[in-house]
Amino acid sequence: MTSSIEDIFAAQHAALAASPAASTLTERRAALRRLHGAVKVRERALIEAMAGDFGKGAVEVQLTELLPLYQEIATARRRLRGWMRGRRAWPGLALFGTSTRLRPDPKGLALILGPSNYPFMLALGPLVSALAAGNRVIVKPSELAPRTAALVAEVIGACFEPDQVAAVQGGAETAEALTRLPFDHVFFTGSTRIGQRVMAAAAQHLATVTLELGGKSPVILGPDADLAQAARMVAWGKLTNGGQACVSPDHVYVPRRNKAAFLSALKAELARMEPDAARSITPQHLERMEALVTEAKAAGAAEAWRGIGGPGRYPPVVLTRISPEMAVMHEEIFGPILPVIAYDDPAEAIAAVNARAKPLTIYVFAHDPHFARRVVDETRSGSVAVNLTMAHFAHPTMPFGGVGASGQGAAHGHAGFLAFSHVKPVVVNHFAPLGLLMPPVTARVRQRARLALAWMRGFG
């Protein structure tokens, strides 16, 4: 397998060397059109593959795998001309007489390491950005969703020659072999722990990285929050993809006086939505869920509600009486377990969020815009969503990404295009009077230097 990987990489490297000029707008749009067509004719196959891999329902596949991917392709095709054009940059008074254009160039050879939770969209979505930016790409889909991984490889094989885009299948050893190769950019979606290893490997070749990681996204309910709306949104976010989502609501802070009413509404929504929840991706995920609940209860947590569950499906569990030292409060849950924590003052919830690593997203439910603004102003996170969960991920023009332990860099739309691009400044001298300040340093040159400095100082 290693020699095959190296052969593919060598073929892409040779093709890049043979055609160093960046691909044209027409060529990039054609590549995106081929990708769209290959996905479109395999929609039914994708639904069947994901049902087999982890029981994901057809509607959920359509809404969370296909719709965001089609939107990503449509946005790139529609806006690509402007993205490729770049922009002018003001040269400043110091470089008067020059002009500068910021030109986006492809980084070159890109590696995309897809995750198991959204194994189709999060393998091909970054590919859209890489193609829009004009790169050659190797994609490794997750081996934990083998039917979907095979379909990703089929889509790529139907659209591209291997020296432009190739899919490589395999497990952790394959991913490690790929990260040892000198790619120009690596796009990884997965856990923070593996993200650290990917970043360390990329550093050996000084490759740039985009890391889409997890991040225990908290929910903060304001005193005036619509509890029915919050319960519905939180339950939907927690059960989407079986809770296996980087932006899944991880735990909830609720005003103490509203706790009972919120729990009642939350239990009803979870019970209503549970029958359509996806399975755990692997049996190990089930074991991990049970271990988190068992450890929390042994440390004093109360199980406020438990769903029905089923073969391969961990039941939704609501936990109360939570303390910060419990594993469920410092490990990413990545499943249908939801700790609910009461607070007396919003400052308590904000302080608790700030005491942990920066989350990928913070969810706020409040009618009062000042409450939402306070959370935005006093916390640090990859993004903030007010009165909704999950859906902001599919925003077509919003940069999506984490900060610190929840990620590095951003994806989607123009941000994704820039992630796979090097923005190269091109400076052209038209009539800059630089020669007036060049050696030999005569009295006249010293005088000019003093005048130039005084002139610039006056603009400070």
N, C-alpha and C positions, 0 to 999 in steps of 0.2 A: 504493500500500500504506500509505503514511504516513497519508493521509486516512482510510482504513478503520480503522486502529489508533486514530486520534484520535476517530473516530465511536464506536467501541466503548467507549473509555474515557469519552467524554462521556455515553454512555447509562448506563453503570454509575454514574458520578458523579451523574447526575440521579436515577436510581432510589434511590441512597443518600440523597440530599437529600429525596426525596419520602417516604421511609419511614425516618426516622432511628432509630426504636426497633429494638433488636437483635431478630433472629429468635428464635423460640421453640425450646424443646427439640424439640417435635413437628416443626417445620419443618426443623430441622437433621437430625434422624434420618431424615426422609423424603428429604432430599437425598442422604444417604449410602446409603439403601436403593436409590434410583434408580441411583446410580453402581454399586453392587454388581451390580444386575440387568443394566445395560448391558454391564459387563465380562463377566459370566458367559455371556451369549449370544454373545460374540465371542472365546471362548477359542481355538477352531480358527483363526479369522482371525488372531489374534495370533501363534500358532505359525507360520503360513504367512508372515506379514509379517516376523517376525524371522529366519526361515530365509532369506528373500530379501534382507534387509538385510545380515546378516553371518553367516549359516550357524549360527545358534544352534539347538541341538537341542531337541526337544519337551520332554524331561524337564527340561533346564536352564531352559527358559522357565517351566515349571510351578513349579519350585522357587525360582527367583530373581526372577521377575517377578510371577507370579500369587499364589503363597502369601503372600509378605510383604504384598502389597496387600490381600488378603482379610483377613489378620490385622489390618492397620492399621484397616480399616473396622469389623471386629467389635469391636476394643478400644474404638474411639471411640464406637460406638453403645451399648456396654454401660456405659461409664463416664462418658458425657457429662453425665448429670444431676449427678453429683458435681463434675465439673470446672466446670460453669456455676454451681454454687452458691457457689463461692468459699469463703472461710473468715473466721472472726473473728480479729482481732488485738488483743492486750493493749495497752491505751492507756498503760500505765505510770503511775507515781505522779503524774507531772507533769500528766497529763490525767485525773486521777481525776474520775469523774462523767460521762465520755463513753463511747460504744461505737464500735467501728470494725469495718467489714466490708470485706474485700478482694474487689472484684467484677471478674471478667474481662469486659471489653468487647471487641467486635471492633475491630481496628485500622482497618478500613474497606475500602480498595481494595488488593488484593494482586496482585503479579506473581510468577509462577513460571517460571523459565527452566530447562528440563530439559536433561540431558546426553545424549550419544550412546551411552554404554556400557550403561546400563539405561534405554532411552528410554521405556519404558512405565511401569515402577514408579516411577522417580524423577521423572516428570512428574505422575502421578496420586497417588502417596503423599503428597507435600506438599499436594495439593489436598484430601485427606481432612482434614488438620489445619486447613486454611484454612476449609473448610465447617463443621467442628465448632466453630470459633471464631466463625462467623457472618459471614464476609467475602464480598465480591464479588471475583471473581478473573479474571485473564487468564493463560492458560497458553500458553507458547511451547515446543513440543517441538523436539527437535534435528532440524535439516535433514539431518544426516549419516545418519540412519536414516529415509528418506522414507516407506517403507511403514508403519512403526510410527507415525510422526508423523501420517500420514493417519488411522490407526486411533484415535489419541488424540483427534484432532479429531472423528471420528465418534462416539466414546463421549460426549464432552462435548456435542456437538450433540443427541444423543438424550436427554440428561438435563435440560438447562438452557436457559433463555432467555439470549440473549447479554448482557442487562443484569444477569444474575446470574453466570454463568460463560461465558467465551468462549475458544476456542482460536485462536491466530494462528500461521500457518506462515510460514516465511521463514528467511533466513540471518543472517549477522552484522549486516547493515545493519538488519534488522528488530529484532533484539535491541537494537541501539543506539538505534533510534527509540523502543522501548518504555521503555528506562531513562531517557530524557529526560522522560518523563511523570511527574507528581507523585503517584506511588503512595505509600501509607502504609507498605507493607512489601514488600520484595523478597526472594524465596527463590531462591538461585542454587546450582546444583550444577555443578562443572566445575573447571578448572585454577586454580591460585593466581594466575597472570598475569592471566587474564580476571576472576577474582574481585576483584582490585585495581581494575580498571576499573569493574566493577559497583558496588563500594562508593563509588568517587569520584563516579559519576553519581548514586547515591542520596543522597550527602551534599549535592548541590545543592538537594534538596528536604527535607533532614533526615529522609529515610525511614529506618526501621530495616531491618536486613538479617539474613538467615541465610545464611551462606556454608558450603556443604559442599564442601570442596576436597580436594586430594590429600594426599600426605604421606609418601612413601618409608617405609612401615611395616616396621620391622626385625623379624627373628626372632632370639631369643637362646636357644640350647640350653644348659641347665644340665649340669653334669658327670654327673648321674644321669638325664638325659632318656631316655625310651623312644625309641630312634632309629627304630624301625620306625613307631611312631605319628607321630613328628615328620615323617618323610619322607612318609608318606601325607597328612598334613594340609597340609604345605607344598606338595606337588605339586598337591593338589586346589585349594588356594587360588591357586596360581600359574597354573593352567590354566583355572580358572573364568572364563567370559566371555572366553577367550583372553588372560587376564592383564590385561584392560582393566577394572579395578575399583579404586576409590579405596582399598579396604582389602586389596588384594592384597598378599601377602608380597613385599617388595621386595628384600631381601637377608638373608643368614643368617650369624649368628655361631655358630661351633661349637667346642667344646674341641678343641685340636689332636690329642689322642690319640684322639678319636672321629671325626675328619674323614673318614678313608678309609671307615669303616663307614657313616657317614651318606651319603656320596656314592654308595656302592654301592646302598644302599636307595633313595635319591632317584632315581637313574637308572632303576631298575626301575619305580618308581611313575610317573614321568613317561612312560616308554615305554608303560605299560599304559593311561594315561589320555589320551594325546595324540590318538588317533583321534576322540574326541568333543569336541575343543576347537573353539571358535568361530573364525571368520575375523577378521582385522583389519578394523576399521570402514571404513578408507579405504586406498588404495594408499600414501598418504603415511605411514601408520603403519608399513607394511612397510619403507619406505625408512629411516625413523627407527630402527627396530630394527637394521637392518643397519649403519647408521652408528655406533650405540652399540657394537656388537660389534667392528666394525673398528677404531674408535678405542681401545677397551680393549686389544685384542690388540697394536696398534701400540705401546701404552704398557707392554707386558710381561705382560698377562693371558694365562692359558692357557684354552683351550676344553676343559673336562673332558668335556663330552658335548654332542651335538647330535642333536635328533630328526629326523623325516622331513620335516615341513612338508607343503606342498601348495598348490594354487591359492588365493591370498588368505590363506594361513595361514603365519605365520612359525614355524619350528620352535622348540621349546623348546631353550634353550641354557643350560648351566651353566658359569659362569666361575669360575676360581680365580686365585690370585696377583694379587689385587686391591690397588690402592693408592688412597688417598683422593682424589687429584686427577683420577682418571678421570671422564669425563662420566657413566658408568653409576652413579657413587656420589654425584653431586650433582644429577642430573636425575631426575624421576619416570620410572620405566621404562615403566609402563603397557603391558606386553606380557610374553611368556613367556621373558624373560631373567632368570636368577637368579645373582647373585654369591654365592659362598660364601667366608667369611673365617674363618680359624682364629685362636683366641686362646689364650693361656696362663693368663691370670688374668681372672676375670669383670669386674674393674675396667676392663680394657682395652675390653671390649665396651660397658660402660655409658658409659665416657668417649667412645667413638666415637659412640654415639647422642646424647649430650648436646652433642657438638661441632657437630651439624647443627640445622636448624630442627626445631621440635617436630613429631613425626609424628602422623598421624591415629590410628594404633594401634600398640602394641608387642605382639608375640607372644612368649610365654615357654613353653618346654617344660621341665618339671622335676617330679620327684616330691617333692623337698624344698620344703615350703611356705616355708621361710626364704629360699631362693633367689628364689622368685617374689616374696616380700614385699620383698626387697632391690631388685629391679628396679623394682617399683611405687614404693617410697619414694625411690629415687635418680634417677628419670627423670621427665620431664614429657611427657604425650601426651594425645590426645583420649580414649583408652581403652586398656585392657590386657586381653588375652585369654590365658588360661593353658591349655595343652594342647589348643588348637583354633585354627583360622583361619576367618575370613570369617563364620561362622554368627552371631556376636554381633550383627552388623548387624540381623538380623531379630528381636532381642529386643523383645517388644511393649511393655514398660514401662520399658526403659532409655533414658535420654536418649542420643542418638547425635550426636556432633559433634566437631570438631577444636578446636585451640587455636593461636593465632598463624597461621603460614603454612598450617596444615592446616584452618583454618576458624574460624568464629565463630558462636556460638549452637548450638542443638541441635534435633533433630527426633525424630519418633516419639512416639506415645502422648501423655501429658500434656505432655511437653516440646514436642511439635509444636503442641499446642493453645495453650500459652503463647506460643510464638513468634509466632503470629498474633493474640495478644490483648494488650490493655493492661490490666494489673491495676490497677484504679482504687480507691483507698481512699475510703470513705464514712464520715465521722466525724459522729456525732450527739451533741449536748450534751443531757444529761439533767439533771444538777444540779452541773455543774462550778463550783467557787467562783472562777472567773476574775475576777469583778467585784471581789473583795476586793483585787486587786493592780493595778487600773487607776488611771490618773491621775484627779484630781490627787494628786501624791505627797506625802502627809501623813506625819507621824511614825508614825502607825499603819500606813500602807502600807509604809514602810521597815522597820518592825519585822516585819511579816508576810513581807516578802521575805527578811529575814535568817533568820527561822524556817524558811521553806520551803527555802532553800538549805542550812541546817544539817541539816534533816531528810533532804534528798536526799543530802547529802554523807555522811551516816551509812550509806547503802546502798552506797557505793563499794567 
